[in-house]
Amino acid sequence: MGAEDLSVYEAIRIRRDVRAEFTGDRVDDATLWRILDAAHHAPSVGNSQPWDFVVVREDATLRKFAEHVAQRRIEFRDALPPERAATFEPIKIEGITESGTGIVVTYDHNRGGPQVLGRATVPETGIYSAVLAIQNLWLAATAEQIGVGWVSFYDAEFLSDLVGLPDGIRPVAWLCVGPVHEFQRIPDLERFGWRTGRPLTDAVHQETFRARPHEGATASHNA
């Protein structure tokens, strides 16, 4: 199935946070550009487009970041209770060198000037916009059979220095991007017993947070 044949619902369903499934090949430039173009078409508050994308492919940079992340992983593991540490130990948290391409998504709060339409009372809408760009990127990559893994075990200051971010520009995510052998049918955190998902019926409320939808409404949706 080609990218043009995959519906957005199918892409959402098969999307995974990829760690161990990268083939070791590098995503080609044309595909990478299509994925970045999809990210750049995300909606943004006040049309501010507060994101930038730093593409990292130098082996030395990838290794340096991977070493930093590995140390933060050890620190997290060592802070866990023994039973949780045992569950966490086999979970791979990154594919930085294996993917061959890192995309650092950044956020510029000053993009769009001091009066960004729609951000005055909810300033977080700026960072939300950058996250929407990440979601666009992720779904486009999935349609292209390209895996994405979001790495979050890092110090923001370290990553900013590593890729030379100017003052006022903050990193939002390091995304590992590359071809994969397959997408896992079950998310890693469920497969390894860290945490399972909850059903939609537990997440939907009617009018107020304490009220649940009528059973018929959810049944018709789930049919």
C-alpha positions in Angstrom: 0.0 0.0 0.0 1.5 3.4 -1.1 1.3 6.6 0.9 -1.5 7.9 -1.4 -3.6 4.7 -0.5 -3.4 5.0 3.2 -6.3 6.8 5.0 -5.6 9.1 7.9 -7.5 6.7 10.1 -5.3 3.8 9.0 -2.1 5.9 9.6 -3.4 6.7 13.1 -4.1 3.1 13.9 -0.7 1.7 12.7 1.5 4.5 13.9 4.0 3.4 16.5 6.8 5.1 18.6 9.6 3.2 16.9 12.7 2.1 18.8 14.1 -1.3 17.7 12.6 -1.7 14.2 14.8 0.6 12.2 16.5 -1.1 9.3 19.7 0.9 9.4 19.1 2.5 6.0 18.7 6.3 5.8 15.4 7.9 4.7 16.0 9.4 1.2 15.9 13.1 0.8 12.8 13.2 -1.3 10.8 11.3 1.2 12.2 13.3 4.1 11.2 16.5 2.4 7.7 15.3 1.9 7.5 14.5 5.6 8.8 17.8 6.6 6.4 19.5 4.2 3.5 17.8 5.9 4.8 19.0 9.3 5.1 22.5 8.0 1.4 22.4 6.9 0.2 21.9 10.5 -2.2 24.5 11.9 -0.7 27.0 14.3 -2.1 29.7 16.6 -2.3 33.0 14.8 -0.6 31.4 11.7 2.7 31.9 13.6 4.3 28.7 12.5 6.6 28.8 15.6 8.5 25.6 14.7 11.8 24.9 13.0 13.3 21.5 12.0 17.0 20.8 12.5 17.9 17.7 10.5 20.9 15.8 12.1 22.7 13.1 10.2 26.4 13.4 11.2 27.5 10.2 12.9 29.5 12.0 15.6 26.5 14.1 16.6 24.1 11.1 16.6 26.6 9.1 18.8 27.1 12.0 21.2 23.4 12.5 21.7 22.8 8.7 22.1 25.5 8.6 24.8 23.8 11.4 26.6 20.4 9.7 26.4 21.9 6.4 27.6 23.1 8.1 30.7 19.8 9.7 31.4 18.1 6.3 30.9 20.4 4.7 33.6 19.6 7.5 36.0 15.8 7.0 35.5 16.2 3.2 35.9 18.2 3.6 39.1 15.5 5.9 40.6 12.7 3.3 40.1 11.5 0.8 42.7 13.0 -2.6 42.0 9.9 -4.2 40.5 9.4 -1.2 38.1 13.1 -1.2 37.3 12.9 -4.9 36.3 10.0 -4.1 34.0 11.7 -1.1 32.5 15.1 -2.7 31.9 14.3 -4.5 28.5 12.4 -1.5 27.1 14.5 0.3 24.4 14.0 4.0 24.6 15.7 5.3 21.5 16.9 4.5 18.0 19.2 7.5 17.5 22.1 5.9 15.7 20.0 3.1 14.1 17.6 5.5 12.4 20.4 7.5 10.8 18.4 10.7 10.9 17.4 12.9 13.8 14.9 15.8 13.5 15.0 18.3 16.3 11.7 20.2 16.4 12.1 23.6 18.0 9.7 26.3 19.3 10.1 30.1 19.0 7.8 31.9 21.3 8.6 35.2 19.6 7.6 34.0 16.1 4.7 36.1 14.9 5.6 39.1 17.1 4.3 40.2 20.5 0.6 40.0 19.6 -0.1 36.5 18.3 -3.7 36.2 17.5 -5.3 33.5 19.7 -2.4 33.2 22.2 -3.1 36.1 24.5 -5.1 34.2 27.2 -3.7 30.7 26.5 0.0 31.1 25.9 0.5 27.3 25.7 -1.2 27.3 22.3 2.2 28.2 20.9 3.9 25.0 22.0 0.7 23.1 21.1 1.2 24.3 17.6 4.7 22.8 17.4 3.3 19.5 18.7 0.7 19.5 16.0 3.5 19.8 13.5 5.1 16.7 15.1 1.8 14.8 14.7 1.6 15.8 11.0 5.2 14.6 10.5 4.5 11.4 12.3 1.4 10.5 10.3 3.0 11.4 7.0 6.0 9.3 7.9 3.7 6.4 8.7 2.0 6.7 5.4 5.5 6.5 3.8 6.4 3.4 5.8 9.0 5.5 7.7 9.3 5.0 11.4 9.4 7.8 14.0 10.6 7.6 17.6 10.2 10.5 20.0 13.2 10.7 22.4 12.6 12.5 25.7 15.4 11.3 27.9 17.6 14.4 27.6 18.6 17.7 29.2 17.2 20.6 27.1 20.3 22.6 27.6 22.5 19.8 26.3 20.4 19.4 23.2 20.3 23.1 22.6 24.1 23.3 22.7 24.5 20.2 20.6 22.6 21.6 17.6 23.4 25.3 18.2 20.0 26.7 19.1 20.0 30.5 19.5 18.8 32.1 22.7 15.0 32.0 22.9 14.6 28.9 20.8 13.7 25.8 22.8 13.8 22.1 21.7 10.5 20.4 21.8 11.5 16.9 20.6 14.3 14.8 19.1 12.6 12.5 16.5 14.4 9.4 15.2 13.3 9.0 11.6 14.1 6.1 9.3 12.9 3.1 7.3 11.6 0.2 9.4 11.3 -3.6 9.1 7.8 -3.4 10.4 5.5 -1.5 12.7 4.7 -3.4 15.9 1.1 -4.3 16.2 1.1 -3.6 20.0 2.9 -0.5 21.5 6.1 -1.4 23.2 5.0 -0.1 26.6 2.1 -2.5 26.5 4.1 -5.4 25.1 6.7 -5.1 27.9 4.1 -4.6 30.7 4.9 -1.0 31.6 1.4 0.5 31.0 -1.7 -0.4 29.0 -4.0 2.0 27.3 -7.5 2.8 28.4 -10.7 2.5 26.3 -12.3 5.5 24.7 -15.4 5.0 26.9 -13.2 5.9 29.9 -12.0 9.2 28.2 -15.3 10.6 26.9 -17.5 12.9 29.2 -20.8 14.5 28.5 -21.3 18.2 29.2 -19.3 18.0 32.5 -16.3 16.0 33.5 -18.3 13.8 36.0 -20.9 12.8 33.4 -20.5 9.9 31.0 -22.2 9.6 27.6 -25.3 7.5 27.3 -24.4 3.9 26.5 -26.1 4.1 23.1 -23.9 6.9 21.9 -20.7 5.0 22.6 -22.1 1.8 21.2 -22.9 3.4 17.9 -19.4 4.8 17.7 -17.7 1.5 18.4 -19.8 -0.5 16.0 
